[in-house]
Amino acid sequence: MRRSAALLLTAAVTLGVVAPAQAATTTERAAGGLDRAALRDAIAVRPDDRTSGVVAEVHKNGHTWRGTSGDLITGRRISPDAHFRIGSITKPMEAVILLQLSAEGRVDLDRSVQYYLPGLLPEDRFKEPVTVRQLLNHSSGLPHDLEGAPGTSPDDEIERRHDYLTFDEVIRQTLRPEGRPAPGPRFGPGTRQEYNSFGYRVAGKLIEEITGNSYQDEVTTRILEPLGMWESKPVMPGRSKPVPRPYLPGYLPKGDGTPVDVNVQGGLPSSMTSTTGDLDRFVSGLFDGRLLRPAQAAELFTVPTGADGKPLPYANDSNCNTGPGKGTACYSVGLMSVPLPDGTVLWGKTGSDPGYRSGVFASRDLTRRAVYSTGTAAVPADGAPPVSLRLAMAAFGN
């Protein structure tokens, strides 16, 4: 339930991070421009990475590279088909479901949460209407998940990983908490953009309310089955389950520094495990028209604007902080835009769960695509994982 980490590529482009190994044979470079030696070097775990292992997949101009690093904690090999927890990469899936419902005439993106879910937002604190579109493009101004709750110790976080919270429980504990002040809006709806996971908890509740089905059923029938994402598994209600084998191990340190494999977790109704291959199928199906009609697909590549027609200002500098639009909205409905040095813009999403940090990005024409996941070996530092930055530059930096 933590806010998504700063994104794949953003810091890489800004800081100019380049994989140390630049040499590659002519044969390696000839394969669609993929520098396979640099890619292998990029995912080799360094002592300061706070990473236990990596699985990655890159596509460029019709050529593919897949790679892994070994598990540094146990020394075991990691399979290129390893499963992992994808965190907030499920947000584009939630957005797709609501965009499909919009195309079916069952949801109006410009109608308010207060209309569809009366009483959910306390009227004494949330007086302005918050639209469904604003939930999805992070311009709602709603509070963050469990805003104001006390922090947790490493041992507490390890213990609490088994918890499963429904959308209703997250919404109640955020908007009507016990033992601490209830939060209000962070800014007026539609006036700024700030990455906000809580808006997607409300969106998940809306999906279940409109369809009469569980989120897990909707994501399976609308996305996973049509795209053949057979290795992707939603977390089932109330259960703490391990990541399917083969899996990428992710570790959190106890207070005494002992690493604990945290692959067994609870989560949220939107939580999911997947593979690099399945996430590549998702982004490919998302961009090539298999999931959305053109009018709805356009929402994926449109950032919110103000009355002046310009992108909204971003509420802080942690995410939308690179490229010519620095400091303004970089999130669309479900995705984030990331400019590359050559002018290409990638669209995608990162995600974090305890022990895991993952990402998937692609160009609109799908000629460039990258998926990665890292298992953590220590408490992750702020910002994108160093491995992801090196991978970004090795894959698309030249």
C-alpha positions in Angstrom: 0.0 0.0 0.0 3.0 2.3 -0.1 3.2 5.0 -2.7 4.9 3.9 -5.9 8.6 4.3 -6.2 10.1 7.0 -8.4 10.0 5.7 -11.9 12.1 3.6 -14.2 14.1 5.9 -16.6 13.2 9.2 -15.0 16.3 9.4 -12.8 18.4 7.6 -15.4 17.6 10.2 -18.0 18.1 13.1 -15.6 21.4 11.8 -14.0 22.8 10.3 -17.2 23.4 6.9 -15.5 25.2 4.6 -17.9 26.1 0.9 -17.4 29.9 0.6 -16.8 30.5 -2.0 -19.4 30.2 -0.4 -22.9 32.1 -3.0 -25.0 30.1 -5.5 -27.0 30.8 -7.6 -30.0 29.5 -6.7 -33.5 27.2 -9.6 -33.4 25.7 -8.5 -30.0 25.1 -5.0 -31.2 23.7 -6.0 -34.5 20.7 -7.7 -32.9 18.3 -4.8 -33.3 20.6 -2.4 -31.5 20.4 -4.4 -28.3 23.8 -4.3 -26.5 23.5 -7.6 -24.8 26.8 -7.3 -23.0 25.7 -3.9 -21.5 22.3 -5.4 -20.6 23.9 -8.3 -18.8 26.2 -5.9 -16.9 23.3 -3.7 -16.1 21.4 -6.3 -14.1 24.6 -7.6 -12.3 23.8 -6.7 -8.7 26.3 -4.3 -7.0 26.9 -4.1 -3.3 25.0 -0.8 -2.9 22.0 -1.9 -4.9 20.0 -3.2 -1.9 18.9 -5.9 -4.3 18.8 -9.7 -3.9 18.1 -10.6 -7.6 16.8 -9.3 -10.9 14.6 -10.6 -13.7 14.3 -8.5 -16.9 13.1 -8.5 -20.5 13.8 -6.0 -23.2 12.4 -5.7 -26.8 13.8 -3.4 -29.4 13.0 -3.3 -33.1 11.8 -6.9 -33.2 14.6 -8.4 -31.1 14.4 -9.7 -27.6 16.7 -10.0 -24.7 15.9 -11.8 -21.4 18.2 -12.0 -18.4 18.4 -12.7 -14.6 20.9 -12.4 -11.8 21.3 -15.0 -9.1 19.8 -14.7 -5.7 22.6 -13.1 -3.6 21.1 -14.3 -0.3 21.0 -18.0 -1.1 23.2 -18.2 -4.2 20.4 -20.0 -6.2 19.7 -19.4 -9.8 16.7 -17.3 -10.8 14.6 -18.4 -13.7 13.8 -16.0 -16.6 10.2 -17.2 -16.1 10.2 -16.2 -12.4 7.1 -14.8 -10.8 7.0 -11.7 -8.7 4.6 -9.3 -7.0 3.8 -6.3 -9.3 2.4 -3.7 -6.8 1.0 -0.7 -8.5 1.4 -2.0 -12.0 -2.2 -3.2 -11.4 -3.3 0.5 -11.6 -3.3 0.5 -15.4 -5.5 -2.6 -15.2 -8.0 -0.9 -13.0 -8.0 2.0 -15.4 -8.6 -0.3 -18.3 -11.7 -1.8 -16.6 -13.2 1.6 -16.0 -12.4 2.7 -19.5 -14.1 -0.4 -20.8 -17.1 0.3 -18.6 -17.1 3.8 -20.0 -17.2 2.5 -23.6 -20.2 0.3 -22.5 -22.1 3.3 -21.2 -22.0 2.1 -17.6 -19.6 4.8 -16.3 -19.2 8.5 -17.2 -15.7 9.5 -16.4 -16.8 13.1 -15.8 -19.4 12.2 -13.2 -18.4 12.3 -9.6 -17.5 9.8 -7.0 -20.2 11.4 -4.9 -22.8 10.5 -7.6 -21.7 6.8 -8.0 -20.7 6.2 -4.3 -22.9 8.5 -2.2 -21.6 9.0 1.3 -18.2 7.5 0.7 -16.4 10.9 0.9 -17.5 12.7 4.1 -19.4 15.8 3.0 -18.0 18.0 5.8 -14.5 17.6 4.4 -14.9 16.9 0.7 -17.3 19.6 -0.6 -16.2 19.7 -4.2 -17.1 16.9 -6.7 -14.3 14.5 -7.5 -14.7 12.9 -11.0 -13.9 9.3 -11.9 -11.3 10.7 -14.4 -9.6 12.6 -11.6 -9.3 9.4 -9.6 -7.5 7.8 -12.5 -5.2 10.6 -13.6 -4.1 11.5 -10.0 -5.7 15.0 -9.9 -8.4 14.2 -7.3 -6.6 15.9 -4.4 -7.7 13.0 -2.1 -5.5 12.0 0.8 -3.0 9.2 0.5 -3.6 5.7 1.8 -3.8 5.7 5.6 -2.6 9.3 5.7 -1.4 10.3 9.2 -1.0 6.7 10.4 2.2 6.1 12.5 5.2 4.5 10.9 6.0 0.9 11.4 9.3 -0.8 12.5 11.0 -3.4 10.1 9.7 -6.2 12.3 6.2 -4.8 12.2 6.3 -4.5 8.4 7.4 -8.1 8.1 4.6 -9.3 10.4 1.9 -7.2 8.7 2.8 -8.5 5.2 0.2 -11.2 5.8 -2.7 -8.7 6.3 -5.4 -8.6 3.6 -7.4 -5.4 3.4 -10.5 -4.9 1.2 -11.1 -1.7 -0.7 -13.7 -0.8 2.0 -11.3 -1.3 4.8 -8.6 0.9 3.2 -11.2 3.6 2.5 -12.6 3.5 6.0 -9.2 3.5 7.7 -8.1 6.4 5.5 -11.2 8.6 5.6 -12.6 7.7 9.0 -9.6 6.6 11.1 -9.8 5.8 14.8 -7.4 7.5 17.2 -6.0 10.1 14.8 -7.4 13.2 13.0 -9.3 12.5 9.8 -7.6 13.9 6.6 -9.2 16.4 4.2 -8.3 17.2 0.6 -4.7 17.9 -0.3 -5.8 20.4 -3.0 -8.9 21.2 -5.0 -9.9 18.5 -7.5 -8.5 19.1 -10.9 -6.1 21.9 -9.9 -2.9 19.9 -9.5 -1.5 16.4 -10.0 0.0 14.3 -7.4 0.5 10.5 -7.5 -2.2 9.0 -5.3 -2.8 5.3 -4.7 -5.9 6.0 -2.6 -7.8 7.2 -5.6 -7.3 3.7 -7.0 -8.7 2.1 -3.9 -11.9 4.2 -4.6 -11.7 3.2 -8.2 -11.5 -0.5 -7.2 -14.6 0.0 -5.0 -16.4 1.6 -7.9 -15.6 -1.3 -10.2 -17.1 -3.7 -7.8 -20.1 -1.5 -7.1 -21.0 -1.0 -10.8 -20.3 -4.6 -12.0 -21.6 -6.5 -9.0 -18.5 -8.7 -9.3 -15.2 -8.9 -7.4 -12.3 -7.0 -8.8 -10.5 -10.3 -9.2 -13.2 -11.6 -11.4 -13.3 -8.4 -13.6 -9.6 -8.3 -14.1 -9.5 -11.9 -15.0 -12.3 -11.9 -17.6 -11.5 -8.5 -19.1 -7.7 -8.5 -19.2 -5.9 -11.7 -18.1 -7.9 -14.3 -20.1 -8.2 -12.2 -23.3 -4.5 -11.5 -23.4 -3.4 -15.0 -22.4 -1.8 -13.8 -19.2 -1.9 -17.3 -17.8 1.0 -16.8 -15.3 -0.7 -13.7 -13.7 -2.7 -14.4 -10.5 -4.8 -12.0 -8.5 -4.5 -12.3 -4.7 -7.7 -14.0 -3.5 -9.8 -12.4 -0.7 -8.6 -12.9 2.8 -5.6 -15.1 1.9 -1.9 -14.9 2.5 -0.3 -16.7 -0.4 3.3 -17.4 -1.7 4.4 -16.2 -5.1 4.1 -19.1 -7.5 7.2 -21.1 -8.4 9.6 -20.4 -9.9 9.7 -17.1 -8.1 12.0 -14.1 -7.6 12.9 -14.0 -3.9 12.4 -10.7 -2.2 13.7 -10.0 1.3 13.1 -7.5 4.1 15.6 -7.3 7.1 14.4 -7.8 10.6 15.5 -5.3 13.3 18.6 -7.4 13.9 19.5 -7.4 10.1 18.4 -11.0 9.4 16.9 -11.2 5.9 13.4 -12.7 5.7 12.0 -14.0 2.4 8.6 -12.2 2.2 7.2 -13.9 -0.8 4.2 -15.0 1.2 1.9 -12.0 1.5 -1.7 -10.8 1.7 -2.3 -7.5 0.1 -5.4 -5.8 -1.5 -8.1 -7.0 -4.0 -5.9 -5.5 -6.7 -2.7 -7.2 -5.7 -1.2 -9.6 -8.2 1.8 -11.8 -9.1 3.0 -12.0 -12.7 6.1 -12.5 -14.9 8.0 -10.3 -17.3 6.5 -12.2 -20.2 2.9 -11.6 -19.0 3.5 -7.9 -18.3 4.9 -7.6 -21.8 1.7 -9.2 -23.1 -0.3 -6.7 -21.1 1.4 -3.6 -22.4 1.4 -4.9 -25.9 -2.4 -5.6 -25.7 -3.0 -2.3 -24.1 -1.3 -0.3 -26.8 -2.3 -2.3 -29.9 -6.1 -1.9 -29.4 -7.0 -5.4 -28.1 -8.3 -4.0 -24.8 -9.7 -0.5 -25.6 -11.5 1.3 -28.4 -9.7 4.4 -29.8 -11.6 7.0 -27.8 -10.8 5.2 -24.6 -7.2 4.4 -25.6 -6.6 8.1 -26.1 -7.0 8.6 -22.4 -3.8 6.5 -21.8 -1.7 9.1 -23.5 -3.4 12.3 -22.3 -2.2 14.2 -19.2 -4.7 16.4 -17.4 -4.8 20.1 -18.3 -6.2 23.2 -16.7 -8.6 25.9 -18.0 -5.7 27.4 -19.9 -5.1 24.1 -21.8 -1.7 23.6 -20.3 -0.7 20.5 -18.2 -1.6 20.8 -14.6 1.3 21.7 -12.2 2.7 18.7 -10.3 2.2 19.0 -6.6 5.8 18.0 -5.7 9.1 17.2 -7.5 9.4 13.5 -6.7 7.9 12.1 -9.9 7.3 14.5 -12.8 10.8 15.9 -12.7 12.4 15.4 -16.1 12.1 16.4 -19.7 10.6 19.6 -21.2 7.5 19.3 -19.1 9.4 19.1 -15.8 7.2 20.1 -12.9 3.9 19.6 -14.7 1.6 16.6 -15.0 3.3 13.4 -16.4 0.6 10.9 -15.5 -2.3 10.1 -17.8 -5.2 7.7 -16.9 -3.2 4.8 -15.5 0.2 5.5 -17.0 3.2 7.8 -16.7 5.1 9.4 -19.6 8.9 9.3 -19.6 10.9 11.2 -22.3 14.1 9.6 -23.6 17.1 11.7 -24.8 16.3 11.0 -28.5 12.8 12.5 -28.1 11.0 9.1 -27.8 8.4 9.0 -25.1 7.8 5.8 -23.2 4.6 5.2 -21.3 4.3 2.7 -18.4 4.1 2.1 -14.7 6.2 1.0 -11.7 5.1 -0.9 -8.7 6.2 -1.8 -5.2 5.2 -4.5 -2.8 7.2 -5.5 0.3 10.3 -7.1 -1.0 9.6 -6.2 -4.7 10.1 -3.3 -7.1 9.0 -3.7 -10.6 8.3 -1.7 -13.8 7.0 -2.0 -17.4 7.4 0.7 -20.1 6.9 0.9 -23.9 6.9 3.3 -26.8 3.4 3.8 -28.3 4.4 1.9 -31.4 5.7 -1.0 -29.2 9.1 -1.1 -30.9 10.7 -0.4 -27.5 9.5 -2.3 -24.4 11.1 -3.2 -21.1 9.9 -5.1 -18.1 11.9 -5.7 -14.9 11.5 -6.8 -11.3 14.0 -6.6 -8.5 13.8 -8.5 -5.2 15.1 -6.4 -2.3 17.8 -7.4 0.0 17.5 -4.4 2.4 15.1 -1.6 3.0 14.8 0.1 -0.4 16.2 3.6 -0.8 14.1 6.4 -2.2 14.0 6.7 -5.9 14.2 4.1 -8.7 16.2 1.0 -8.1 19.8 1.4 -9.3 19.4 -1.8 -11.4 16.4 -0.3 -13.3 18.4 2.9 -14.1 21.3 0.9 -15.5 18.9 -1.3 -17.5 17.1 1.7 -18.9 20.3 3.3 -20.2 21.6 0.0 -21.5 18.4 -0.8 -23.4 17.4 2.7 -24.7 20.1 5.2 -23.8 21.8 5.2 -27.2 
